[in-house]
Amino acid sequence: MILKEAEILELEEETRAWYSDWIDDMGDKLLSDSTIYAYKEGFRSCYKYLSVKKTSILKAKKTDIEEWLLSLQNRKLSVSTINLRMVAARSFYEYLTNKKQAKTNIHIINPMDGIKSLKREADTKRAQFTDDDIERAFDACSDNEPRSVRDRAMLFLMAFRGLRTIEVESVNIKDVHHYPSFITLEVQSKGSREIDNLVRLGTHNARALNDWIEIRGSKSGKLFTSLSRSNFGDDLSLRAIGDTIRRRLKIAGVYRPGKSVHKLRYHAINSALRAGASLTAVKDMAGHKTYDGTMSYVDQPRELH
């Protein structure tokens, strides 16, 4: 539930003014509606907690914020949800302190300073593929043999576009559309009964896929097909795709406990964020309905854009 106008009007005049200015500032930065919605949700959570304590959000101290975060943990909210709310609160307080200092020329303490995002418990299940691991995996299928070309295309879609194995398996050759400067793939996301995600690849990034299509040909059917003698040209099954990518990772020496094929999706999401993509863009790339879904893959929470 978003902070409604009626609730905003209940804020004291100074708080309402700062809140409105902060929202306007995000609009000036051309942030998407969904991103602004996420920021408002974070503000609402912090504001309502502090209101119960009869503490103004404009006068909150670090201990108040720490208690708010502890209350979120006690409610058993996920780490990604809590971190997402922290990102929003941090944005508000950074705006507030920067603007106030500019007006008064007095140093103002940001209550979010020194408060770090929560970290998930370390375990082998969360092991990630590094950029070096991915490079070695591509090296394992770098020759121009048809199998290598096909596997390289599948690996690219999984490691850099975040497609799940089931999504790679579901793509048909008719779902690939070529344009002068890019190509698109119509993808049926996990759990969906119809195509609901559009993957766009620039000319350079589309090279691996185009190389495979040139070998495969335009025959109708699934995009990725078998190259074995017994069933040459047949659609590549879900299991076969998983086994094929797993074999490439083993050849590269980067497949070990905790690093499943699905972890390529983690690499795609975090790699895109490190490259400067906005969280909104990455959420759309991953086909997630909510920011929480995307944040569950993120190593280090960051500002939304």
N, C-alpha and C positions, 0 to 999 in steps of 0.2 A: 504494500500500500504506500503510495507516494504522499509526501507532505502536501496536504491540500491548502488551498488559498485561505479557507476558514481558519486553519491552524496557524498559518503564517500571520494572520491578523491578530492572533492572540499574543504574539511576540511583543516584547517591549519595543518602543519606537526605534531605539538605537540598533537593537538586534535585527529588526525587520529591515532597516536601511542597509546594514552590512550584508544581510542575506540576499537582498535584491540586487545589490551591486555585484556581489560574487556571482550570482546566476547570470547577470548581464555580461560579466567579464567572460564567462564560459561561452556565452552566445557569440561574443565578439571573436573568440578564438575558433569559431565555426565547428565547435564540438557537436557531435551527433545528438539527436534527441535521446537515444538510448543511453548515451554516456552521461548526459545531464541528469537523466532519470536515476542512474546509479549513484551519482554524487548526492542528489537530493535524499535518496534512501539512507546514505551514510550520515548525512546531516541530521535527518529525522531521528535516527537511532541515538546519536550522541545527545541531541537536544532534549529528547524525551527523558533519557536517563538523568541528565543533569537537572531537569525541571523537577523531577521527583525529589532530588536532593536539595531543591530550592537554591541551586547554584546557576548563575547566569553563564551561558555558553561563552560570553565575551570575557568572563573573569575566571574561567576554569584554570586550574593548576595541573601540573603533570600528574599529581596523585589522583586527581579527579578522573583524568583520562585513563589511567591505569586501572582504576576501579571499574570504569565503564567497560573496558576490555575484559576484565575478569568476569563481569556479569554476563558478557556474551559467551565466554567459555563455559560458565556455569549453566547456561541455557543449552549447552551441547551443540552450538552452531559449529559448522565445519571451519577448519582453518582458512580455507579459501574465502568463505563468506566474511569472516572476521577481518581478514586482510583487505578485502575489497572495501569494507566500511572504514577501515583505517586510512586507506588511500583517499577516500572522499573527505574525511575529517581533516586529514593533513592538508589537503588542497584548500579547504576553507580557512584553516588557521594560518597557512602561509600567506594567503591573500590578505587576511585580516591584519597580521603583524606587519607585513610589508607596506600596506597602505597607511596604517596608523603611524608607523615610524616616519613615513614620508611627510605626513601632515604635521606631526608634533616634534619631529627631530629628536625623539626620545627612544632609547632602546627598549623594546618590548619583548618579553620572553614568550616564546611560542611553546605552549604546553605539550605539543607533539615532539619537540626536540628530544632526542635521545631515546625515543620509543621505537623499537624495531618491530618489524613484521614478524609474525609467528612462523616458526619453522616446523615442518612435519617431522615426526620421528624418523630417524635414519634407519633404513633397512634395505636389504638387497632388492626388494621388490620395486624400489623407487630408483634403482640404478639407471643412469642416463647414458645415452650414446653421446660421445664427444664429437666435435667437428673432425678430429683426427680419425675417430672410428668410422665415421661416414665416408671420409676420403679414402680410407683403406678398403671399405666395402665397394666403392666405385672402382677402385683399382683392381678388385677381384673380378670385375666384369668389364674391363676396359678394352678388350680386343673387339674385332668386328665380326666375330662369329654370330650367327643369328640368335643363338641362345643368350649370349652376352648382351646383345643389343636389346632384346626383349626384357631381360632381367634388369638392365640399367634403367629402362623406362619405368618399370614398376617400382624400382627402388627410389627413383626420383620423385614419383608421385607420393610415395609414403614418407620419405625423409624430408622433403621440402614443401610438400603441399598438404601433408597431414592426412592423406586418405587412409582409411582403415582397410584391412585386407578384404573385407566383405564389399567395400565400396569399389576397390580396384576390380574385383571379380564381376561386379554388376555393370560396369561401363560397356556399352555397345559401340561398335565402330560408327554407327549412325549418330551417336551422342557427341562425336568430335566434330567441331565446326572450325573451318579455317577462314581467317580474315587477313587483310594485307599485313598488319603488324602484330598479330597475336592469334592464338587459337583458344577455343573454349571447350570444356568438357561438361556435359550435363551429368550430374552425379545423383544417385539415389542414396541419401544418407541412411545410416544405421537406424532401423526401426521404422523407416518410412515406406509407404507403399507406392510412392511415385517419386519422380525426379524433383528434388527440392533444393539443389545446391549447384551453383555454377562456378567451376574452377577456370580461372583465366591464366594463360601462360603467354608471356612475351616471346618474341621471336627467338631470343637467345635461350630462354628456359625451355622452350618447346622443342629444342633440337633432339633431345633423347627420345621424346615421343614420336617426332617426325621420322627419325631414323628407323624406329620399329614399324611404323605404319607403311613405310616404303617397302619393307621386307614382307610384312603381313599381307598387303594388298587391300583391296576394297570389298572383298567378299563379306556379305552380311554375317552378323553374329557378334559375339563378344570381342572386345578390343584385344584381349590377350588370349592367345591360342597355343595349343600344344605343338611342340616341334619333335616329339618322339615318333619313331617309325610306326608304332602300333596304332596311334590315334592322331596322326599329323593333321593339323588344321582344326581339330575339335576345340571347343571352348575349354579354357583352362579352369579347372575347378577351384573352389575356395581352398581346399586342402592343398592342392598342388601349388597354388600361389604362396601359401604360408611356408610350405616345405622348400620351395625354390629360394625364397628370400632368406630363410634360415640357413640354407646351405651356403649361400653367398657370404653371409655374415660369419659362418664357421670357417670358410676358406680364408677370409680376411683376418681371422684370429680375434674377432671382437665380440663373438657370441659366447656369453657365459651366464651363469645363474643370475636372474634378475633382469637381464637384458633381452626381453622377449621382442618379437617382431613388432608388437604394438608400441614398444618404446620409441619406434621411429616417428610415431605421431607426436610424442613428447618433444623430440628433437625439432620437428618441423615448427611447432608452436613457439618454442623458446628461441629457435634460430631466427624466426621472423621478428620477434620482439627485440632481440639483440640488434637486428639490422635496422631498427627504427620504426617498424610498422606499429600502428596504433592498436590498442587492445580491441577496439571495435572492429578493425579490419581483420585481425587475427581470429576473433570470434566468428566472423562471417566465413573466413577461409575454412575454419574447422567445422562449420556447420552446426555450431552450438546455438541453442535457443536463448541461453542466459550467460551472463558474465561468470557466474559461479562455475559453470561447466568448463569454461576456458581457464579460469584461475586455478582449477584443480590440477592443471598440467604445468602451471608456471613455477619455475624454480625460485625466482626472486620477484615478489610483487612489485609493481611499478605504477607510475601515474597513468591514468586513463587519458586517451586522446580521442 
